Amino acid sequence: MNWILSFLLNALAVVLADRLIDGIYISGILPAFMAGAALGIVNTFLRPVLVLLTLPFSMLSLGLFIFIINALTFTIASWLVPGFDVLSFGGAFWGAIITGVISWLLNLIFRESR
């Protein structure tokens, strides 16, 4: 049951990022749910591989390269979902940051209430 709540909160975070950033476009509620699922899948399976492969860059940049990886995974999720478009690198960068922060806050709020 936790994964359903996480999935819904991730979809809500993507919708809020769409409302806050001009470089992200979501065409409806179904693409928002699919984007939340795609972000979860990409972050679960692909992100650890990217982090491992780019470990030297992350170490040289003192961890700041992780932001680039987050933007890349956000863009990959948009490639997988029709109706979820990321129009620029800036949109992917800020979308990944805003989605991560909002998702973290929502998970913190809903986990405390249980």
PLY file of the C-alpha trace (Angstrom):
ply
format ascii 1.0
element vertex 114
property float x
property float y
property float z
element edge 113
property int vertex1
property int vertex2
end_header
0.00 0.00 0.00
2.97 2.33 0.57
3.90 2.21 -3.10
0.43 3.44 -4.12
0.72 6.46 -1.84
4.25 7.13 -3.08
3.06 6.84 -6.68
0.20 9.31 -6.11
2.41 11.78 -4.28
4.99 11.59 -7.05
2.28 12.32 -9.63
1.11 15.29 -7.56
4.69 16.58 -7.39
4.98 16.36 -11.19
1.73 18.31 -11.62
2.95 21.01 -9.24
6.26 21.21 -11.13
4.25 21.63 -14.34
2.39 24.55 -12.79
5.58 26.21 -11.50
7.94 25.80 -14.47
7.44 26.93 -18.05
9.72 24.23 -19.50
7.45 21.34 -18.46
4.13 20.46 -20.06
1.65 17.80 -18.95
-1.41 17.35 -21.14
-3.74 15.79 -18.56
-4.22 13.73 -15.45
-3.39 10.35 -17.04
0.02 11.54 -18.31
0.65 12.95 -14.81
0.04 9.53 -13.25
2.14 7.87 -15.92
4.92 10.43 -15.37
4.90 9.68 -11.65
5.22 5.98 -12.40
7.92 6.55 -15.02
9.93 8.71 -12.63
9.68 6.00 -10.00
10.82 3.30 -12.41
13.66 5.37 -13.91
14.88 6.46 -10.47
14.74 2.89 -9.18
16.51 1.11 -12.03
18.45 3.59 -14.18
19.58 6.28 -11.72
21.83 3.98 -9.62
23.62 2.83 -12.79
24.14 6.44 -13.91
25.40 7.43 -10.46
27.89 4.57 -10.49
29.11 5.28 -14.03
29.58 9.00 -13.34
31.12 8.60 -9.90
34.43 10.26 -10.91
32.57 13.35 -12.16
30.51 13.46 -9.00
33.62 13.26 -6.85
35.40 15.98 -8.82
32.37 18.26 -8.61
31.84 17.48 -4.91
28.50 15.85 -5.64
27.02 18.60 -7.79
26.99 16.34 -10.85
24.09 14.47 -9.20
21.89 17.42 -10.21
22.77 16.73 -13.85
21.88 13.05 -13.37
18.54 14.06 -11.83
17.79 16.29 -14.83
18.74 13.44 -17.18
16.45 10.95 -15.43
13.64 13.52 -15.51
14.16 13.90 -19.27
14.25 10.13 -19.80
10.94 9.81 -17.94
9.46 12.43 -20.26
10.61 10.41 -23.29
8.73 7.37 -21.97
5.39 9.12 -21.35
3.34 10.64 -24.16
1.79 13.90 -22.99
4.65 14.68 -20.58
7.10 17.00 -22.31
10.26 18.61 -21.01
11.15 21.43 -23.38
14.65 22.37 -22.23
17.52 21.37 -19.99
16.55 24.15 -17.60
13.05 22.72 -17.39
14.46 19.27 -16.66
16.92 20.64 -14.10
14.41 22.72 -12.16
11.66 20.15 -12.66
13.80 17.45 -11.08
14.66 19.71 -8.15
11.10 20.89 -7.57
9.64 17.41 -8.00
12.18 15.99 -5.57
11.57 18.65 -2.93
7.77 18.53 -3.23
7.75 14.73 -3.21
9.98 14.72 -0.12
7.73 17.22 1.67
4.54 15.36 0.78
6.02 12.03 1.87
7.14 13.63 5.13
3.65 15.01 5.79
1.78 11.82 4.91
4.16 9.51 6.74
3.80 11.54 9.95
0.00 11.32 9.81
0.00 7.50 9.78
0 1
1 2
2 3
3 4
4 5
5 6
6 7
7 8
8 9
9 10
10 11
11 12
12 13
13 14
14 15
15 16
16 17
17 18
18 19
19 20
20 21
21 22
22 23
23 24
24 25
25 26
26 27
27 28
28 29
29 30
30 31
31 32
32 33
33 34
34 35
35 36
36 37
37 38
38 39
39 40
40 41
41 42
42 43
43 44
44 45
45 46
46 47
47 48
48 49
49 50
50 51
51 52
52 53
53 54
54 55
55 56
56 57
57 58
58 59
59 60
60 61
61 62
62 63
63 64
64 65
65 66
66 67
67 68
68 69
69 70
70 71
71 72
72 73
73 74
74 75
75 76
76 77
77 78
78 79
79 80
80 81
81 82
82 83
83 84
84 85
85 86
86 87
87 88
88 89
89 90
90 91
91 92
92 93
93 94
94 95
95 96
96 97
97 98
98 99
99 100
100 101
101 102
102 103
103 104
104 105
105 106
106 107
107 108
108 109
109 110
110 111
111 112
112 113
